[in-house]
Amino acid sequence: MATAIVRSALSRAAIRVTPKTTVAPKRSFSSSAGHDDAYEAAKWEKITYLGIASCTALAAYVLSQGHHHGEDPPAYPYMHIRNKEFPWGPDGLFEVKHNDGH
């Protein structure tokens, strides 16, 4: 531990004695490798607005087209047999009312 304290003290003393003749190089990040940030921001803003407009137009076109719902299943008489009434009445809650008496 004593050697670590001595090394630390010597390195601090060397820093105080040595004049700063070299300038540390400026850090350059990969995202700013020669690109103009304002230009890039404006470019991506335009791309975003173009994407929003094109997706909206495509959705409006697709949703305005008619589509096939499929055939209705055949009305077999055995499909709506009720052996016991439901607590809320003779027909189901979300069914078309088949009982003409109500």
Legacy VTK file of the C-alpha trace (Angstrom):
# vtk DataFile Version 3.0
C-alpha trace
ASCII
DATASET POLYDATA
POINTS 102 float
0.000 0.000 0.000
2.894 2.302 0.685
4.126 1.884 -2.869
0.718 2.903 -4.206
0.770 6.077 -2.117
4.289 6.905 -3.299
3.363 6.295 -6.949
0.264 8.466 -6.602
2.250 11.305 -5.006
4.958 11.092 -7.662
2.468 11.140 -10.510
0.714 14.219 -9.022
4.048 15.962 -8.637
5.006 15.113 -12.207
1.755 16.571 -13.487
2.368 19.853 -11.616
5.934 20.155 -12.904
5.281 19.217 -16.524
3.920 22.162 -18.543
0.957 21.448 -20.803
2.475 21.592 -24.249
0.122 19.186 -25.991
-3.575 19.711 -26.457
-5.799 16.705 -26.049
-7.413 15.719 -29.348
-11.064 16.632 -29.763
-13.344 13.649 -29.398
-15.343 12.846 -32.484
-18.260 10.498 -32.273
-19.361 8.313 -35.147
-22.730 10.072 -35.365
-21.089 13.399 -36.139
-18.556 12.158 -38.648
-18.735 15.171 -40.939
-22.524 15.451 -41.164
-24.474 18.617 -40.665
-26.892 17.885 -37.830
-29.488 20.459 -38.893
-29.530 19.046 -42.420
-29.956 15.492 -41.128
-32.761 16.524 -38.761
-34.608 18.331 -41.564
-34.169 15.351 -43.875
-35.618 12.885 -41.374
-38.462 15.252 -40.533
-39.432 15.343 -44.221
-39.142 11.559 -44.478
-41.361 11.171 -41.397
-44.076 13.457 -42.780
-43.940 11.706 -46.151
-44.283 8.323 -44.403
-47.262 9.518 -42.358
-48.994 10.882 -45.457
-48.367 7.741 -47.516
-49.531 5.387 -44.734
-52.670 7.453 -44.221
-53.434 7.428 -47.956
-52.828 3.674 -48.193
-55.053 3.002 -45.154
-57.839 5.184 -46.591
-57.634 3.319 -49.903
-57.619 -0.150 -48.346
-60.447 0.622 -45.933
-62.605 2.178 -48.683
-62.544 -1.035 -50.727
-65.380 -3.478 -50.262
-64.542 -6.870 -48.875
-66.194 -10.258 -48.770
-67.684 -11.292 -45.436
-68.186 -14.944 -46.285
-71.338 -16.980 -46.500
-73.814 -17.239 -43.663
-73.959 -20.702 -42.120
-77.045 -22.725 -42.990
-79.913 -22.366 -40.559
-80.131 -25.946 -39.319
-83.075 -26.446 -36.958
-80.963 -28.317 -34.409
-78.521 -25.456 -33.862
-80.803 -23.415 -31.584
-82.290 -26.090 -29.347
-82.814 -24.761 -25.832
-83.628 -27.399 -23.247
-83.647 -24.905 -20.428
-84.293 -21.163 -20.485
-81.486 -18.755 -19.752
-81.849 -16.709 -16.546
-82.279 -13.537 -18.637
-84.915 -14.926 -21.009
-85.491 -17.438 -23.765
-82.788 -16.115 -26.139
-79.081 -15.609 -25.654
-77.684 -12.187 -24.805
-75.879 -11.617 -28.096
-78.052 -13.555 -30.500
-80.685 -12.454 -32.945
-84.068 -13.024 -31.335
-85.387 -16.316 -32.786
-88.387 -16.582 -30.562
-91.190 -14.619 -32.234
-93.358 -14.688 -29.119
-91.184 -12.044 -27.362
LINES 1 103
102 0 1 2 3 4 5 6 7 8 9 10 11 12 13 14 15 16 17 18 19 20 21 22 23 24 25 26 27 28 29 30 31 32 33 34 35 36 37 38 39 40 41 42 43 44 45 46 47 48 49 50 51 52 53 54 55 56 57 58 59 60 61 62 63 64 65 66 67 68 69 70 71 72 73 74 75 76 77 78 79 80 81 82 83 84 85 86 87 88 89 90 91 92 93 94 95 96 97 98 99 100 101
